[in-house]
Every structure is written in structure tokens, then in C-alpha cells.
Amino acid sequence: MAASTRPQYYSNTLKVIDIREGALVRARAELQSAVDRGLVLVSEQSPPIDNHGNIFTGGLGIACLHLYRIYQAITSGKDEQDIQKLVEAAERYTPKEIPAELTFANGRTSPLCHTELGVIFIQMALRLVRGMHPAFRDDKADPKSGPQGTELSDSTSHFNFLWEVNRGSGEAIWHTRMQGKSVESNGHLMGIDEVLCGRAGLLWACVLRNRLYRVLSQGVDFRDADEHVVVDRLMSRDTTDLIGILHLHGLPTHTPSSPEPPEPPPYSWPWIDDWHALGGMHGAAGIMAAMFQADYADFRTPMTVPRSIGQSVPALTSFFEHTMDTLCQTCLDNDGHLPMSKPPFPSKNKNANPLVQICHGTPGLLLMLASARRNKEFRSKHWKPLWNEAFAIGSHRVWAEGLISKGAGICHGIAGNALPWLMWVEIDVDEGWSTAPHLERALAFLKECMNTKPFSEDLEDKYRMPDHPYSLFEGLAGTVLVWMEAVRILDKMLSKAAS
């Protein structure tokens, strides 16, 4: 089927998946089988090459898939040999050399599309694992030591080790502090705060690095009890600084003649010229989702707010609430759709339906809401019924129009459309709340992903082959990651049911 003849999405005739315990066991087995086969396909069809590309569409994304597996293996207590094999798998897709110098074209500081910065963050994570996990300790060395006897419990060595592995992120944060809201590129003013190419992607990477460090630090016996606290604070400062910059850039331009708003205004980050994107990869929903990955304590008024206005700025949570209110009301006003931008972005096809995908559309809003709900302290102190309503109405729209013909990818595909439901469901599982209907819908979408290319060998040309078939954000590597998330959450559900 030619691309021009495919519909934007297929009418949803899927049956929701039975989520009674016996059926969940079968669904889990089917998903695990898909994971196993998907990993083989990714390994065989996208082997490591010298040109590693970036995280978004290149081999570095496959390295990130293995990093996800490493993190889950560590947190679930897998055997040390399993972790060693996973590290070796990630290293096969990662350049050995650390880039000697970083350059930032067009203000791009997100490791997702900045190849050298992506390399640095992946190497940083792998070096943290090799330097701190017991799987890589020399048997002859002191049990408190790192690989080849490196004394990570010695404060000087530990600080030096972390200083070295964090060099690249420090350079990126220093650079991004020097930039404004937008840069000129190809005759347009382009915003540089988004997830895909900008600061929000850098923030997300820093948060994931910090989580990995905190998990690994539980296995290191620090000689100085204060050392871990100090190092943790230094790493957290990156996230605080980035949240502060994103806060400032999301505020409307204020002039001395402008009246003070009666309440904190919603954030609105520039995208292209006068358009402000709303979706998950390029717009406000994604930037908010990135900020919600951080700790609640990081939502205080940051030091990056100028001293002249610092005393009058309310807690950042007030801005978060008003931004979520605005985006959710926009979704409700548009019958469950989240427009691409404000004002509406011009389209060559005036009859096209609104997009329903993470990068542009309602799934990006659901990603933001699920991320906010995962932030337990924010949820307990600030949650509003409006946000539940928007998630329900938006979910209805995604269920109806989310089987998009582009395939199963995370950025613009069926697996990405299911991901916010999985995130929402995990909170329900943790709190003992009902998981229907979001789990039923997520599992149905993830089963349909098994009928898409390149996973499916069916000759039917219903879904198109992704431009980068085995990549993390467009292809099979990302779909496998979402399947793995579903398996992890089902394991948690089944374990609770058995206890």
C-alpha cells in the first residue's frame, strides 16, 4: 500500500484485553515472547557500526535500550553475570572514545539528537555501573573497591571519578545557560527548550543519570558518611539549574508597562517563530513531563531566577498547576484532541485530522499527566479533578484514533500512544486502585504492535515501515522497551495478587 493511500489512522476494532489474573499471565507470556524475538531482530538487523548516529534514530538508541535493561536488572537483583552481559551489549553500540570537544549547533543540547552529548551520557552511565556495581569488582580487591581495585570509597578518588564522568553534562549545562529562548536557524527563530533537541531533553538525561547513581550508591560503603550526600547534591544541582532556566523561558515576555498578572501565568515556550508547540517532543506537554521526572524538592524557586524578581515568584508548583489547567482545558475544548500549537500551525492538507501521537497530539498530554501523577508528593498536594477528566477524555480520543498507520514507534506510533496508559496503571497498582480501563487498552495496543513492521513478517502493507526500522524512537528498539515496561508492570501486579 502506497503511503499516499494509507489513512492517517485506522478505525479501532480491537477488543480490550481481559485483565483477570489468568488472562494476565497469558498476556505477560505473549509480551515476553515478543521482547525476546524483538531483541534478536534488533541485534541481527541493526548490528553495531562505526557511525553510531544519535539516540533518537541511531545505534546510540539501541545502547539506551540495553541501559534500560541494565537498570531493571540492578533494581530487580539479577545475577552479576547477567548485568555484565548487558553492559557488554550496551558497550557494543557505544564509541570507546570520549569526544574531546563539544560543539552545540543551533542551541541543541538534548542528548537525543546531539550525537557527541548522547555518547557522553551513555558512557557516563556505563562507567557509573562499571565503577560502582559489585559485578565489576576485582575479587582480589577490598570489597569496598571498584573495578581493578579502584577505591571508590576513598573520597578523593570518588570525587575525581564522578567529576570525570560528569564533564560533558557540565559543559552542556554551562552552554545552555548562555543561550536565550530561541536561536536563528534557516531564516526562522527556533525554540531550544523542547525534549527532542533542547534543554528538556538534557534535563531528562540528567534525572536518569541521578537515579542510576542513587541506585548504585546503595552498594558502595562510603568511608565518609557525608560524601554521598554531597555528591548527590552536586548532581541534583544540574536538574535544579535546568528547571530554573525552563521556568524563566516559559514565562511570557514581561515589559515594565505590562500589568502584573493576578496569578502565575501558564508556561508557553517558543517553538518556531510565533508558534508555541503543545505536544510531547517539541512542546509544553513534553517539557512539563521532563520537569516532573525530577524530585519534588527541585520545584522550589531556583537560584537561576534573577534576584530582582526572585522574592515575588511563587513556588514553581503554581506555574505547573496553571500550565496543566490550560493544556487540559484545551484538550477538553477540542473534544479530546491536543492541537499541535498555538496559534494553529499551518498545514498543506487543510482536511487532515489532528495528529494523535506523542510528539504532536493528545498522547503527549497524557504523558505529562502520567508523569505528574508519578511524582507522589506533587500528586498528594496538588492534584485536581480537571486533570483526571482530561486524562479520561484524552484517552478516549487516543483509543479511537491512536492506531496510526505510521507503525509502532514511540515518537509517532502505537507503542508510544500506549506508554502513558502504562505509566498511569503503575500508580494504580502501587496504590491498590483499579487498573481498568487503561491497562485493557494499553495491552490491546501493545498486542497490535506485533502486527507492525519490522516485527511482523506478514506481507500485508497496513502499517508502513519506519524510516529507521530498528531505532529507539521510531523503530523496533523503542517498541521492545515499551513491551518490557508492560512485562515489568504485569510482574508487579501478579506478585501483588499472589501475596
N, C-alpha and C positions, 0 to 999 in steps of 0.2 A: 504494500500500500504506500503510495507516494505521500510525502509529508503534507502536501497541499490538500490531500483528500482526507486526512485524519481529522476527526473533530478535536476541539480543544480538550474535551473530557468526554468520558463515556457515562451514559446513564447508569446509575448504580443499581444493579440487580443482585448484588451479593447478599448472602444470608449471614446474619451475625453469628459469631462462633459461640457455641454452647460453653458456658464457663462453670458448669458444675464440675466437681473435683475430678471425676473420671475422665471427662472430656478435656480438662486442662492438662492432665497427664499426657493424653494423646497429642494435644496441640504443642505441648513442650517438646515431645519427641520429634514431631514433624519439623519444628523450628530448629532444633539441634541438628537434625539431618541436613537441613538447608545450610546452616552455618558451616558444617563440616565440608560439604560439597563446595560451598562458596569460597572457602579459604583455599581449597585445592585449585579452583579455577583462577582465582586471583594470582596465586603463586605461579601457575603454569602459563597463564596468558599475559601476565604483566610482570615478567622477571626483572630483577634489578638491572639497571643500565647506568652508564656514566652520567647521562643527562637526567638528573633526578626530578627535574621540574619543581613544582611547588606543592604545598599541602592540598590546595583546592582540587587540582586536576592531575597532579603528577605522582611520581613514586614516593615522594615525601608523605603523601596522604596514606599510602599503604603502611609506611613506617608508623604513622599515628594510629592506624588500626591495631598494630601489634603493641603499641604503647598502652592502648585501652586494655588489651588482653593482659598486659603486664600488671597494670593497676588492679584489675579484678583478681588476678592470681594472687597478688600480695595481700589484698584485703580479705580474700576468702581462705588464706592459709594454704595455698597449693605447695606441693613439694618444691624444694630448692632446684632440683633438676629441671622441672617444668619452667620455672622462672628463667633459668639460664638459657634454655632453648628459645624462649620468647624474646629475650634480649638479643640473642644472636639473629633471630629473624628480623627484628627491627633494624639492627645494625646493617643488614644486607641492603637495606633501602636508604641508608643514610651515608652521605660522604664522610670520609675519615677525617679530612682536614677541616679545621675551624676557619671560616672566612677571616682573612687578615684585616679587611677593612669593610665597613658597611657604608653603602650609599643609599639614599632614600629619594627615589624619583617620585615627583608629584605628590609628596607628602605621605606616601604609602608606608605605614608602619605596622600593618597587620601581618603576622607570620603566615596567614592563609595564602596570601598572594605574593609576599616578599620572599623570594627563594632563600636568600642568604640568612634572613632572620628566622625563617622556618627551620633551616638546618641547625641554627644555633639553639633554638628552643628544644628541638628533638635531641640534639647532642647533650644539652643540659639535663634533660630528663634521664637519658641513658646513663650519664655519668653519675647522677644522683643515685640511681639504682645500683650501679657497679660500686660506687663509693660507700654506700651505707647499708645495703641489704646483706644479710649473713650468707646468702648463696654465693657471694663473691669474695668471702674472706679466705685468706690463706690458712689452711688447717694448722700450720705451724706457728701462726702468729697469735698474739694476745687476742682473746675473744672480744675485746673492745675495739679491735683494729679493723681497718678497711681492707681493700684488696692489696695483696702483696705486703701486708703488714703496715699500711698507711694508718697512722694513729689519728683517726678522725675524732677520738675522744680528747685529744690534745687540742686546747682551744686555738692555739696559733695555727696549727695545721688545718683545723676545721674551718676557721675563718678564711684562710687562704684558699682552701678548696672551694668554698662557696663563692668567694669573690671571683675566682677564675671562671667557674661555670656560669655565673650571672653577668659576665661582662657585656654580652650582646644585648640583653634586655635593658641594662642600664643605659647603653648608648641610644637605644631606640626611644626610651622614655625621655632622655635629655633632648633628643632631636624633636620629639613631638611637643615638648614644652615650648620650643622655639617657633612653632608653626601656629597660624591662626585657624579660623574655622574652615577656610577654603583655600585652594590653590588654583592658579590658572593652568588649564590643560586643553589644548586643541581648540582654543577660542571660547572655552566655557569656564565658569567658576565651578570647581568640583569640591564638594564637601569631603572632609577627611576624618570624619568621626565614626563611620559605619563599621560593621563587623567584617565585611569581606576585605576591604582594603585599608581600613583606618584604625583609629585608636581603640574602638570597642573590641576589635579582634585581638589587639595587643593586650588589653585588659583581660580578656577571657583566657589567653595563654598564660598570663601571669598568675591568675587564680588557680589554674590547673597545676602549674608548677608548684605553687604553695601547698596545695592539697597533697601532692606527691611527697613533698619534703616532710610534711607533718606526719604522714603515714610512716614514712621511712624512719623518722627521728624516734619513733616509739621503740625501735630496735637498737638504738645507739645509747650506750651508757656514758653520758656526758660526765666528765670529771668535774667540771664547773657547773653547778646546778643552774646558774643564771645564764649560761651560754646559749642554751636552746631558746630561751625567752628572747634574748637579744637578737639572735639570728632570725627568729620568726618575725619579730617586729620590723627588722630591716627589710625582709622580703615583703611584708604586708604594706610597707610604705609605698611600694610600686603601685599597688592597687588603689591605695588612698589617693595618691597623686593623680592617677589616671581618672578616677571618679571625679575628682575636683575639676580637672580640665573639661571632661564631658559635661559636667554641671554648668560650667561657665558658657560653653559653646552652645548648649541647648537653650539658654535664656534668650528671649527676644532682645533685639538691639535696643538699648536704652539711651536716650538723649536727655540733656538737662531740662529740656522743655516738656519731656514726656511725663504725664502724671504717674505717680506710684500706683501699681495695681493693687486692688483691695486684698488680694490673696496671691499666693505664689502661682505664677503662670505655668501652663504646661510646657514641657520642653518641645522644641522644634528645631531639629538640626538640618542645615542646608544639605542638599543632595546635588542637584545640577542647577546652576543659576538661581532662579527664584523658586524652584520646586523643592519641596521638603518631603522626602520619601517616608513612608509609614511602615514598610514591611520588615522582614526579619534579617535579611542580609545587607540591605542598603539604607534602612530607615530607623525610625524611632522605636518600633517594637523590638528590633534586634539589639539596639543599643541599650534599651532598658533591660532586656533579658541578660545581656552581658553584665550589667551592673548588679543584677540580682544574684549572680553567681558568687559575689563577694560576701564577706561576713556583714552581719547587721551593724556591727560596730564601725564599719568603714563608711556608713552612711551619715556620719557626723559631718558638720561643716568643715571641709578640708582646709589645710593650710594654704592651698593654692588659690583660695578666694582672696582677692585683694583686700588689704587691711581696711581700705576706705569704706568698703561696704560689708565687711565681714560681720560686724556686730548686728546688722539689720537682716541678715539672711537666716530664715527659719531652718530648722532641721531639714536635711535633704528629703526625708520621707514625705514632707508636704508637697514637694515638687513631684516626687514619684506618684503620689496619690492623684494629683490633678492631671498628670500626663496619662495615667491609666484610665481615669474617668473619661478623658477626652477621646482616647483611642477606642474605648469600649462603647461610648455613646455613638461614635462614628460608625462602628460596626453595626450597632442596633438600628441606626438611621438608614443603613444601606442593606437591610434585610439579611444580615449575617456576613456581608462582604466587607473587607477592609480595602479601600481604594489604594492604588499604587502610590499616590502622592496627593499633597495639597499644594497649590491648586491641581486639578486633574492634569496628568501628563498627556500630551497629545499623542494620538495613535493613528497609524496609517489605516488601520481597519476600524472604522467607526462603529461597526456592528459586533465587535469582539466582546465576549463576556469578560467580566473582571477575572483576573488571574487568581487561582486557588493553589498556592504553593508557598513554601517557607520564605523564599526571597522576596516575593511581592504577593501579598494577599493574606487572607484570614489565618492560615496556619502560623504565620509569623506572630499574629496577635495571641493565638493560643500558646505559642512558645513563651511569650512574655508572661502570660498569666500563670502558666505552669511553673516557670522559673520563680516568679514572685511567691507562689504558693509553697514551693520547696524551701523558701527562706523562712524557717519556722518562726523566728522572732518577729519578722515583718508580718507574717500571716496572723499571728496571735494578737498583734497590737493594732493592725491597720485594715484588716480585710473587710470588704464591702459586698453586700448582696449584688450590686450592679455588676461586679466582676464575675460572679457565678452566672448571672443571666447572660452576659456576653459570651462566656465560655460555652454555655449550652446552645445559644442561638448560632454562634460561630461554628460549633461542632456539627450542628445540623446541616449547615451550608457545606462544610468540608465533606461530610458523609455523602451529600447529594452530588457534589461536583468535584470531588477530590481524586477521582480515578483519571488522572490526566494522561494524555497519550504520550507525553514525553518519557514515561517509564517510571522506574522505581527509585531514582536518586534522592538524596537528602535535600539538596537545594531546590530543585524543581521536579519533584517526583512523589510517588505514592508512599514510600518509606518515610520521607520527610514529613508528609502530611499526617502519618500515624504517630510520629515521635512525641508530639505534645500530649497525646492521649496517654501514652505510656508513662510520661513524667507525672501526669495528674494522678494516674492509677497508683503509682508507687506511694504517694502520700496517703491515698485511701487505704492501702494495705497496711502501712505503718500505723495509721490511726484506728484501724479496725472499722473503717467505713465501707459502704457498698461500692463495689468497683464497676457496676453496670451503670450506663451502657458503654462507657468509654473503653473498657477492656474488650468487650464484644466487638466494637468497631475496629479497634487497633489490630486485633488478631485477624479479622477479616481482611483488612488492607494488607497486612504483612503476608498473609497466605496468597493474596493476589499478586504480590511482588514476585512470587515464584513462577509466575507466568510471563515475566518480562525478560527482555534481553539484557545482558548476555547469559543470564542464568538458565533461561528456558531454551530447550532445543526445538521447541515447536516452530514449525515453518510459518505459522500464521503471523502476519505482519501487523498485529493490532497495536502494539506499542513500539515506538521507534528505538533504534539502537542509540544509546547516549553518545555524545561527541567524544567522551573519554570513558569508555565502557567499564574500566576496572578501577576508576578513581574513587576518592573518598566522598566527594560532594556531588558528583554527577553519576557515578557508576556503582559497580557491584561491591566495592570495598565498604562504601557507606551503608548499603543495604544490609550487608553482613553484620556491620556494627549494630544497626537497629535490631536485627534479629537476635543478636547476642544480648542486647538490653532486655528484650522481651523474655528470653530464657532466664535471665537473672531475676527478673521480677516474678516470673512464674515460680521459680525455685523458692523465692521468699514466701509466696502465697502458699505453696504446697507444704513448706516446712511449718508455717504457722498452723495450717489445717491439721497437720499430723501431731502437733504438740498439745 
